[in-house]
């Protein structure tokens, strides 16, 4: 339908309208491709024995997230990713923490929650103790974790 509208505009000689519609379509396609590469959301359930995760669809596109049921013994640790924002502005997000279940080989990492660092750290500690899994700090890709004591 969309392609026929673009072609129709070009055939009628409305090159500006066709070009604008084509550029909009390419930009929208690029956004959807990027959304499929990034793990952005899923619906799931964490029980005493397993984690079940189901795809979420946005505008008819299934997001790129792990899907299925994974027994808890397939996870090695609870991971905490800390994203620190140094230069704050109104448009940049605040410091955030991501709590993950870190899968053993053959099992994907499952993101459990994203919130501010303090809330995420508290939840990660509680989840780690409840599931009897080690709590690990996870580096954001391209960054190194350094701890300093004063």
Secondary structure, 3 states (H helix, E strand, C coil): CHHHHHHHHHHCCCHHHHHHHHHHHHHHHHHHHHHHHCCCCEEEEECCCEEEEEECEECCEECCCCCEEEEHHHEEEEEEEEECCCCCCCCCCCCEEEEEEEECCCCCCEEEEEEEHHHHHHHHHHHHHHHCCEEEEECCCCCCCCCCCC
